[in-house]
Amino acid sequence: MDNNNPLAAVRRRWWLVALLGAAGAAIVAVPEPASVEEQASTFIATHTMLLNDPAATQTAQGAVSPSQIPLLATTGEVPARVAEALDTDENPATLASQMQVNFDFNTGALIFTTTQTSAARAEELADAFADATNAYFGERQDQLFEERLGASILRLA
């Protein structure tokens, strides 16, 4: 057997080359499906935010305990802000009932999770709750700072 001439090897195995060529042509000739339908009936979206300094929330100076964050993110003003941001007539409490908010004490992660019938709706709702919660706590922190500053000024006056 002489392996120095590849062309001779192809000539000896012409039937294999023809068979593989025909198989490739048959595979290419198979038509694509007319449409692809979504197989999933529910979609889960998760939005994760990290707390920069978990130790700061454990002190007396901390405005909110991490264990309170899930409650504050799904009741009161935050769901109302979400309903306003999404421009929906849906009840804020109904929106909040579709969210699961958890705080992971080991990593300092605040995790927003929802299950919806469409991927776009799941992403929109998880992101809206995360954004509204972030804005709410930022404004709340500023308000508490201003109140403490005002009280300090009164004591010094």
C-alpha positions in Angstrom: 0.0 0.0 0.0 1.4 3.3 -1.1 0.4 6.3 1.1 2.5 8.8 -0.8 -0.1 9.7 -3.4 -3.5 10.9 -1.9 -5.1 11.1 -5.4 -4.5 7.4 -5.8 -6.2 6.7 -2.5 -9.3 8.8 -3.6 -9.4 6.8 -6.9 -9.4 3.5 -5.0 -12.2 4.7 -2.7 -14.3 6.6 -5.3 -17.4 4.8 -4.1 -16.9 6.1 -0.6 -16.4 9.7 -1.9 -19.6 9.4 -4.0 -21.6 7.9 -1.1 -20.6 10.7 1.3 -21.3 13.3 -1.4 -24.8 11.9 -1.9 -25.5 11.8 1.9 -24.4 15.4 2.2 -26.6 16.5 -0.7 -29.6 14.6 0.9 -29.1 16.3 4.2 -28.9 19.8 2.6 -32.0 19.1 0.6 -34.1 18.5 3.7 -36.4 21.6 4.1 -36.4 23.8 7.2 -39.5 23.7 9.4 -42.0 26.3 8.4 -42.0 27.9 11.9 -40.5 27.1 15.2 -42.9 27.3 18.2 -41.8 28.1 21.7 -41.7 24.9 23.7 -41.7 26.6 27.1 -45.0 27.6 28.7 -43.5 29.5 31.6 -40.4 31.7 31.9 -38.4 32.6 35.0 -36.5 35.9 35.2 -34.0 36.8 37.9 -32.5 40.1 38.7 -29.7 40.1 41.2 -28.3 43.2 43.0 -25.3 43.1 45.3 -25.1 45.0 48.5 -21.7 46.9 48.5 -21.1 46.8 52.3 -23.2 44.1 54.1 -21.5 45.0 57.4 -22.9 48.5 57.3 -26.4 47.3 57.5 -25.7 45.4 60.7 -24.8 48.5 62.7 -27.1 50.8 64.5 -26.4 53.4 61.8 -27.9 51.2 59.1 -31.3 52.5 57.9 -32.7 49.2 56.9 -31.9 45.6 58.0 -31.3 43.2 55.2 -34.1 41.0 56.6 -36.6 43.9 56.0 -35.6 44.4 52.4 -37.8 41.6 50.9 -40.8 42.9 52.8 -40.3 46.5 51.8 -39.7 45.5 48.2 -43.0 43.8 47.9 -45.3 46.0 49.9 -46.2 49.6 50.1 -44.6 52.2 47.9 -42.3 49.9 45.7 -45.1 47.9 44.0 -47.0 51.2 43.4 -43.9 52.6 41.7 -43.6 49.4 39.6 -47.2 49.7 38.5 -46.6 53.3 37.5 -43.3 52.5 35.7 -45.0 49.7 33.7 -48.0 52.0 33.0 -50.4 49.3 33.9 -53.8 49.3 35.6 -52.9 46.1 37.4 -53.2 46.2 41.2 -49.7 46.8 42.8 -50.4 44.0 45.3 -51.1 41.6 42.4 -47.8 42.6 40.8 -46.0 42.1 44.1 -47.6 38.7 44.6 -45.9 37.6 41.3 -42.4 38.4 42.7 -40.2 36.5 45.1 -37.5 38.7 46.8 -34.8 37.1 48.8 -31.7 38.4 50.5 -28.7 36.1 50.7 -26.8 36.9 53.9 -23.7 35.0 52.8 -23.1 36.9 49.6 -25.0 40.2 50.2 -27.2 39.5 47.1 -30.7 40.8 46.8 -32.5 38.5 44.3 -35.7 39.3 42.5 -37.4 36.3 40.8 -40.7 36.0 38.9 -42.4 33.3 36.7 -44.5 34.5 33.8 -46.0 33.2 30.6 -43.8 35.3 28.4 -40.1 35.9 28.6 -40.5 39.6 27.9 -43.0 40.0 30.8 -40.8 38.1 33.2 -37.8 40.2 32.4 -39.8 43.5 32.5 -41.3 42.7 35.9 -38.1 41.5 37.6 -36.2 44.5 36.3 -38.9 47.0 37.2 -39.0 45.7 40.8 -35.3 45.8 41.1 -35.1 49.4 39.7 -38.0 50.6 41.9 -36.5 49.0 45.0 -33.1 50.5 44.3 -34.6 54.0 43.8 -36.8 53.7 46.9 -34.0 52.8 49.2 -31.8 55.5 47.7 -34.4 58.1 48.3 -35.2 56.7 51.8 -31.5 56.9 52.7 -31.3 60.5 51.5 -34.4 61.4 53.5 -33.0 59.7 56.7 -29.7 61.5 56.2 -31.5 64.9 55.9 -33.7 64.2 59.0 -30.6 63.2 61.1 -28.7 66.3 59.8 -31.6 68.5 60.7 -31.9 67.0 64.2 -28.1 67.5 64.7 -28.3 71.1 63.6 -31.2 71.7 66.1 -29.2 70.1 68.9 -26.2 72.3 68.1 -28.2 75.5 67.9 
